[in-house]
Amino acid sequence: MIFLYIFITFFEIGLFGFGGGYGMLSLIQNETVEHWHWLTASEFTDIVAISQMTPGPIGINSATYAGYTAVKNAGFGVPMAILGSATATFALVLPSLILMILISKMFMKYMNTQPVQSVFKGLRPAVVGLLAAATLLLCTSDNFSKPSENPWQFYISCALFAATAFGTGVLKINPIRMICYSAVAGLLLFY
């Protein structure tokens, strides 16, 4: 039964996940952690980190890993977890595949019309809002310890967050290099 729920959940995320993978993260987090309790907040954070580091779109990578982890956490073995992974991935991609096939010709024909442009003007701020929500959802005590619990770790985590944002956003340092720098800092400071 979990496979049906995984399919329906990720199909809905794929259907309403405007803004690509980053926009889907808040939807995936809400469904897998808050609604279904398939994953813990810590597991979801690990999923995002691994999905960010592996090749491919982050939304698809996250769905693949989330489907695997959800089935594994439900008590099934590795072969069934792989099936859960495939189910989540297929369900996430299916709406986009169907929609792109159906609307590609119409979109190309009407792309420059005022109604279509107006729709996109409304969607762009919503996409940015979804990205902001994904960021805020990851600002948890699993990623940033509370200052009262461990001030040293909290301030270092905040500094790494700020350095990564500044390095990639302002200095235009390659995100992969920033991930590697943060991993080394984690080893040096938290090990």
MARTI-502744 format. One record per residue (C-alpha): residue in one letter; residue number from 0; x, y, z. Coordinates in Angstrom, 2 decimals, padded with zeros to 5 digits. Last residue first. Example, Ala and Ser with C-alpha at 12.3 -4.5 7.8 and 13.67 -1.06 7.14 Angstrom:
2
<rest = S nr = 1 c1 = 013.67 c2 = -001.06 c3 = 007.14>
<rest = A nr = 0 c1 = 012.30 c2 = -004.50 c3 = 007.80>
This chain:
191
<rest = Y nr = 190 c1 = 034.97 c2 = 015.77 c3 = 014.41>
<rest = F nr = 189 c1 = 032.98 c2 = 019.03 c3 = 014.44>
<rest = L nr = 188 c1 = 035.50 c2 = 021.71 c3 = 013.49>
<rest = L nr = 187 c1 = 037.99 c2 = 020.04 c3 = 011.18>
<rest = L nr = 186 c1 = 035.61 c2 = 017.56 c3 = 009.60>
<rest = G nr = 185 c1 = 032.86 c2 = 020.14 c3 = 009.23>
<rest = A nr = 184 c1 = 035.32 c2 = 022.62 c3 = 007.73>
<rest = V nr = 183 c1 = 036.38 c2 = 019.96 c3 = 005.21>
<rest = A nr = 182 c1 = 032.73 c2 = 019.35 c3 = 004.29>
<rest = S nr = 181 c1 = 032.12 c2 = 023.09 c3 = 004.01>
<rest = Y nr = 180 c1 = 035.08 c2 = 023.54 c3 = 001.68>
<rest = C nr = 179 c1 = 033.88 c2 = 020.61 c3 = -000.45>
<rest = I nr = 178 c1 = 030.37 c2 = 022.07 c3 = -000.69>
<rest = M nr = 177 c1 = 031.85 c2 = 025.47 c3 = -001.58>
<rest = R nr = 176 c1 = 033.96 c2 = 023.86 c3 = -004.30>
<rest = I nr = 175 c1 = 030.87 c2 = 022.18 c3 = -005.72>
<rest = P nr = 174 c1 = 029.02 c2 = 025.51 c3 = -005.59>
<rest = N nr = 173 c1 = 031.65 c2 = 027.11 c3 = -007.87>
<rest = I nr = 172 c1 = 032.65 c2 = 030.43 c3 = -006.38>
<rest = K nr = 171 c1 = 030.59 c2 = 033.30 c3 = -007.79>
<rest = L nr = 170 c1 = 031.97 c2 = 035.81 c3 = -005.24>
<rest = V nr = 169 c1 = 028.51 c2 = 037.20 c3 = -004.54>
<rest = G nr = 168 c1 = 026.05 c2 = 034.30 c3 = -004.66>
<rest = T nr = 167 c1 = 028.32 c2 = 031.25 c3 = -004.34>
<rest = G nr = 166 c1 = 030.76 c2 = 032.61 c3 = -001.79>
<rest = F nr = 165 c1 = 028.23 c2 = 034.80 c3 = 000.03>
<rest = A nr = 164 c1 = 025.70 c2 = 031.97 c3 = 000.45>
<rest = T nr = 163 c1 = 028.45 c2 = 029.50 c3 = 001.38>
<rest = A nr = 162 c1 = 030.04 c2 = 031.91 c3 = 003.84>
<rest = A nr = 161 c1 = 026.68 c2 = 032.73 c3 = 005.42>
<rest = F nr = 160 c1 = 025.75 c2 = 029.06 c3 = 005.91>
<rest = L nr = 159 c1 = 029.25 c2 = 028.20 c3 = 007.15>
<rest = A nr = 158 c1 = 029.07 c2 = 031.12 c3 = 009.61>
<rest = C nr = 157 c1 = 025.61 c2 = 030.02 c3 = 010.80>
<rest = S nr = 156 c1 = 026.89 c2 = 026.48 c3 = 011.37>
<rest = I nr = 155 c1 = 029.94 c2 = 027.86 c3 = 013.21>
<rest = Y nr = 154 c1 = 027.72 c2 = 029.99 c3 = 015.40>
<rest = F nr = 153 c1 = 025.40 c2 = 027.09 c3 = 016.26>
<rest = Q nr = 152 c1 = 028.26 c2 = 024.65 c3 = 016.89>
<rest = W nr = 151 c1 = 029.93 c2 = 027.00 c3 = 019.40>
<rest = P nr = 150 c1 = 026.64 c2 = 027.93 c3 = 021.06>
<rest = N nr = 149 c1 = 025.69 c2 = 024.31 c3 = 021.80>
<rest = E nr = 148 c1 = 022.36 c2 = 023.86 c3 = 023.51>
<rest = S nr = 147 c1 = 021.43 c2 = 027.51 c3 = 024.19>
<rest = P nr = 146 c1 = 022.41 c2 = 028.57 c3 = 020.67>
<rest = K nr = 145 c1 = 020.09 c2 = 025.92 c3 = 019.23>
<rest = S nr = 144 c1 = 021.84 c2 = 023.55 c3 = 016.84>
<rest = F nr = 143 c1 = 021.67 c2 = 024.56 c3 = 013.20>
<rest = N nr = 142 c1 = 021.08 c2 = 021.73 c3 = 010.72>
<rest = D nr = 141 c1 = 019.01 c2 = 019.36 c3 = 012.86>
<rest = S nr = 140 c1 = 017.78 c2 = 022.38 c3 = 014.83>
<rest = T nr = 139 c1 = 015.97 c2 = 023.48 c3 = 011.72>
<rest = C nr = 138 c1 = 016.70 c2 = 025.95 c3 = 008.93>
<rest = L nr = 137 c1 = 015.89 c2 = 023.45 c3 = 006.17>
<rest = L nr = 136 c1 = 012.26 c2 = 024.52 c3 = 005.99>
<rest = L nr = 135 c1 = 013.40 c2 = 028.13 c3 = 005.62>
<rest = T nr = 134 c1 = 015.40 c2 = 027.34 c3 = 002.50>
<rest = A nr = 133 c1 = 012.58 c2 = 025.35 c3 = 000.91>
<rest = A nr = 132 c1 = 010.19 c2 = 028.19 c3 = 001.74>
<rest = A nr = 131 c1 = 012.50 c2 = 030.67 c3 = 000.00>
<rest = L nr = 130 c1 = 012.56 c2 = 028.46 c3 = -003.10>
<rest = L nr = 129 c1 = 008.77 c2 = 028.18 c3 = -003.02>
<rest = G nr = 128 c1 = 008.51 c2 = 031.97 c3 = -002.71>
<rest = V nr = 127 c1 = 010.81 c2 = 032.42 c3 = -005.71>
<rest = V nr = 126 c1 = 008.51 c2 = 030.10 c3 = -007.67>
<rest = A nr = 125 c1 = 005.45 c2 = 032.07 c3 = -006.56>
<rest = P nr = 124 c1 = 007.12 c2 = 035.30 c3 = -007.67>
<rest = R nr = 123 c1 = 007.66 c2 = 033.80 c3 = -011.15>
<rest = L nr = 122 c1 = 004.19 c2 = 032.25 c3 = -011.48>
<rest = G nr = 121 c1 = 002.22 c2 = 035.49 c3 = -011.70>
<rest = K nr = 120 c1 = 004.41 c2 = 036.99 c3 = -014.42>
<rest = F nr = 119 c1 = 004.25 c2 = 033.61 c3 = -016.15>
<rest = V nr = 118 c1 = 000.45 c2 = 033.72 c3 = -016.24>
<rest = S nr = 117 c1 = 000.58 c2 = 037.28 c3 = -017.59>
<rest = Q nr = 116 c1 = 002.93 c2 = 036.20 c3 = -020.40>
<rest = V nr = 115 c1 = 000.46 c2 = 033.47 c3 = -021.36>
<rest = P nr = 114 c1 = -002.46 c2 = 035.91 c3 = -021.34>
<rest = Q nr = 113 c1 = -000.50 c2 = 038.56 c3 = -023.31>
<rest = T nr = 112 c1 = 000.53 c2 = 036.30 c3 = -026.18>
<rest = N nr = 111 c1 = 004.20 c2 = 035.52 c3 = -026.82>
<rest = M nr = 110 c1 = 004.05 c2 = 031.83 c3 = -026.01>
<rest = Y nr = 109 c1 = 000.87 c2 = 031.16 c3 = -027.99>
<rest = K nr = 108 c1 = 002.25 c2 = 028.98 c3 = -030.81>
<rest = M nr = 107 c1 = 005.18 c2 = 027.54 c3 = -028.89>
<rest = F nr = 106 c1 = 002.86 c2 = 026.80 c3 = -025.97>
<rest = M nr = 105 c1 = 000.30 c2 = 025.07 c3 = -028.15>
<rest = K nr = 104 c1 = 002.93 c2 = 022.77 c3 = -029.66>
<rest = S nr = 103 c1 = 004.50 c2 = 021.93 c3 = -026.31>
<rest = I nr = 102 c1 = 001.20 c2 = 021.62 c3 = -024.47>
<rest = L nr = 101 c1 = 000.33 c2 = 017.95 c3 = -024.58>
<rest = I nr = 100 c1 = 003.83 c2 = 016.46 c3 = -024.69>
<rest = M nr = 99 c1 = 005.06 c2 = 018.83 c3 = -022.01>
<rest = L nr = 98 c1 = 002.07 c2 = 018.08 c3 = -019.80>
<rest = I nr = 97 c1 = 002.47 c2 = 014.31 c3 = -020.02>
<rest = L nr = 96 c1 = 006.21 c2 = 014.36 c3 = -019.36>
<rest = S nr = 95 c1 = 005.85 c2 = 016.89 c3 = -016.58>
<rest = P nr = 94 c1 = 003.12 c2 = 014.83 c3 = -014.92>
<rest = L nr = 93 c1 = 005.19 c2 = 011.60 c3 = -015.20>
<rest = V nr = 92 c1 = 008.47 c2 = 012.89 c3 = -013.72>
<rest = L nr = 91 c1 = 007.47 c2 = 012.80 c3 = -010.06>
<rest = A nr = 90 c1 = 005.60 c2 = 009.50 c3 = -010.37>
<rest = F nr = 89 c1 = 008.55 c2 = 007.84 c3 = -012.13>
<rest = T nr = 88 c1 = 011.00 c2 = 009.00 c3 = -009.45>
<rest = A nr = 87 c1 = 008.76 c2 = 008.00 c3 = -006.55>
<rest = T nr = 86 c1 = 008.06 c2 = 004.57 c3 = -008.03>
<rest = A nr = 85 c1 = 011.71 c2 = 003.94 c3 = -008.91>
<rest = S nr = 84 c1 = 012.80 c2 = 004.69 c3 = -005.33>
<rest = G nr = 83 c1 = 010.02 c2 = 002.57 c3 = -003.91>
<rest = L nr = 82 c1 = 011.14 c2 = -000.28 c3 = -006.20>
<rest = I nr = 81 c1 = 014.69 c2 = 000.19 c3 = -004.89>
<rest = A nr = 80 c1 = 013.27 c2 = 000.02 c3 = -001.36>
<rest = M nr = 79 c1 = 011.53 c2 = -003.23 c3 = -002.30>
<rest = P nr = 78 c1 = 014.86 c2 = -004.75 c3 = -003.41>
<rest = V nr = 77 c1 = 016.61 c2 = -003.34 c3 = -000.29>
<rest = G nr = 76 c1 = 014.29 c2 = -004.83 c3 = 002.30>
<rest = F nr = 75 c1 = 011.02 c2 = -003.52 c3 = 003.68>
<rest = G nr = 74 c1 = 010.49 c2 = -002.17 c3 = 007.19>
<rest = A nr = 73 c1 = 008.58 c2 = 001.04 c3 = 006.53>
<rest = N nr = 72 c1 = 011.84 c2 = 002.94 c3 = 007.02>
<rest = K nr = 71 c1 = 013.25 c2 = 001.18 c3 = 003.93>
<rest = V nr = 70 c1 = 010.14 c2 = 002.12 c3 = 001.94>
<rest = A nr = 69 c1 = 010.46 c2 = 005.77 c3 = 002.94>
<rest = T nr = 68 c1 = 014.24 c2 = 005.77 c3 = 002.43>
<rest = Y nr = 67 c1 = 014.02 c2 = 004.50 c3 = -001.15>
<rest = G nr = 66 c1 = 011.20 c2 = 006.84 c3 = -002.10>
<rest = A nr = 65 c1 = 013.03 c2 = 009.77 c3 = -000.48>
<rest = Y nr = 64 c1 = 016.26 c2 = 008.95 c3 = -002.37>
<rest = T nr = 63 c1 = 014.56 c2 = 008.89 c3 = -005.76>
<rest = A nr = 62 c1 = 012.37 c2 = 011.88 c3 = -004.95>
<rest = S nr = 61 c1 = 015.40 c2 = 013.88 c3 = -003.84>
<rest = N nr = 60 c1 = 017.35 c2 = 012.98 c3 = -006.98>
<rest = I nr = 59 c1 = 014.36 c2 = 013.96 c3 = -009.12>
<rest = G nr = 58 c1 = 013.97 c2 = 017.30 c3 = -007.37>
<rest = I nr = 57 c1 = 017.73 c2 = 017.96 c3 = -007.32>
<rest = P nr = 56 c1 = 018.12 c2 = 017.52 c3 = -011.08>
<rest = G nr = 55 c1 = 021.05 c2 = 015.31 c3 = -012.06>
<rest = P nr = 54 c1 = 024.54 c2 = 014.57 c3 = -010.82>
<rest = T nr = 53 c1 = 024.96 c2 = 013.91 c3 = -007.11>
<rest = M nr = 52 c1 = 026.04 c2 = 016.61 c3 = -004.64>
<rest = Q nr = 51 c1 = 022.72 c2 = 018.41 c3 = -004.28>
<rest = S nr = 50 c1 = 020.80 c2 = 015.17 c3 = -003.97>
<rest = I nr = 49 c1 = 023.17 c2 = 014.08 c3 = -001.20>
<rest = A nr = 48 c1 = 022.62 c2 = 017.29 c3 = 000.76>
<rest = V nr = 47 c1 = 018.87 c2 = 017.32 c3 = 000.13>
<rest = I nr = 46 c1 = 018.52 c2 = 013.70 c3 = 001.21>
<rest = D nr = 45 c1 = 020.61 c2 = 014.34 c3 = 004.32>
<rest = T nr = 44 c1 = 018.27 c2 = 017.20 c3 = 005.23>
<rest = F nr = 43 c1 = 015.31 c2 = 014.87 c3 = 004.70>
<rest = E nr = 42 c1 = 016.88 c2 = 012.27 c3 = 006.99>
<rest = S nr = 41 c1 = 017.33 c2 = 014.92 c3 = 009.69>
<rest = A nr = 40 c1 = 013.73 c2 = 016.07 c3 = 009.37>
<rest = T nr = 39 c1 = 012.65 c2 = 012.47 c3 = 009.85>
<rest = L nr = 38 c1 = 011.24 c2 = 010.48 c3 = 006.96>
<rest = W nr = 37 c1 = 008.05 c2 = 008.60 c3 = 006.17>
<rest = H nr = 36 c1 = 006.08 c2 = 010.82 c3 = 008.51>
<rest = W nr = 35 c1 = 003.19 c2 = 010.99 c3 = 005.99>
<rest = H nr = 34 c1 = 002.21 c2 = 014.65 c3 = 006.39>
<rest = E nr = 33 c1 = 005.15 c2 = 016.42 c3 = 008.03>
<rest = V nr = 32 c1 = 008.22 c2 = 014.52 c3 = 006.82>
<rest = T nr = 31 c1 = 007.39 c2 = 013.05 c3 = 003.41>
<rest = E nr = 30 c1 = 004.64 c2 = 015.46 c3 = 002.34>
<rest = N nr = 29 c1 = 006.00 c2 = 018.73 c3 = 003.72>
<rest = Q nr = 28 c1 = 009.58 c2 = 017.95 c3 = 002.77>
<rest = I nr = 27 c1 = 008.63 c2 = 016.98 c3 = -000.78>
<rest = L nr = 26 c1 = 006.56 c2 = 020.14 c3 = -001.18>
<rest = S nr = 25 c1 = 009.34 c2 = 022.33 c3 = 000.26>
<rest = L nr = 24 c1 = 011.84 c2 = 020.66 c3 = -002.03>
<rest = M nr = 23 c1 = 009.69 c2 = 021.03 c3 = -005.15>
<rest = G nr = 22 c1 = 010.71 c2 = 024.63 c3 = -005.78>
<rest = Y nr = 21 c1 = 014.32 c2 = 023.57 c3 = -005.71>
<rest = G nr = 20 c1 = 013.59 c2 = 020.83 c3 = -008.21>
<rest = G nr = 19 c1 = 011.81 c2 = 022.92 c3 = -010.79>
<rest = G nr = 18 c1 = 009.93 c2 = 026.14 c3 = -010.27>
<rest = F nr = 17 c1 = 006.43 c2 = 024.75 c3 = -010.33>
<rest = G nr = 16 c1 = 005.96 c2 = 021.57 c3 = -008.32>
<rest = F nr = 15 c1 = 002.19 c2 = 021.18 c3 = -008.73>
<rest = L nr = 14 c1 = 002.01 c2 = 018.12 c3 = -010.99>
<rest = G nr = 13 c1 = 005.32 c2 = 016.64 c3 = -009.89>
<rest = I nr = 12 c1 = 004.32 c2 = 017.01 c3 = -006.24>
<rest = E nr = 11 c1 = 000.95 c2 = 015.44 c3 = -007.02>
<rest = F nr = 10 c1 = 002.66 c2 = 012.53 c3 = -008.79>
<rest = F nr = 9 c1 = 005.04 c2 = 012.25 c3 = -005.84>
<rest = T nr = 8 c1 = 002.20 c2 = 011.80 c3 = -003.37>
<rest = I nr = 7 c1 = 000.13 c2 = 009.50 c3 = -005.58>
<rest = F nr = 6 c1 = 003.07 c2 = 007.20 c3 = -006.33>
<rest = I nr = 5 c1 = 004.29 c2 = 007.12 c3 = -002.74>
<rest = Y nr = 4 c1 = 000.77 c2 = 006.39 c3 = -001.52>
<rest = L nr = 3 c1 = 000.43 c2 = 003.54 c3 = -004.03>
<rest = F nr = 2 c1 = 003.84 c2 = 002.18 c3 = -003.03>
<rest = I nr = 1 c1 = 002.93 c2 = 002.35 c3 = 000.66>
<rest = M nr = 0 c1 = 000.00 c2 = 000.00 c3 = 000.00>
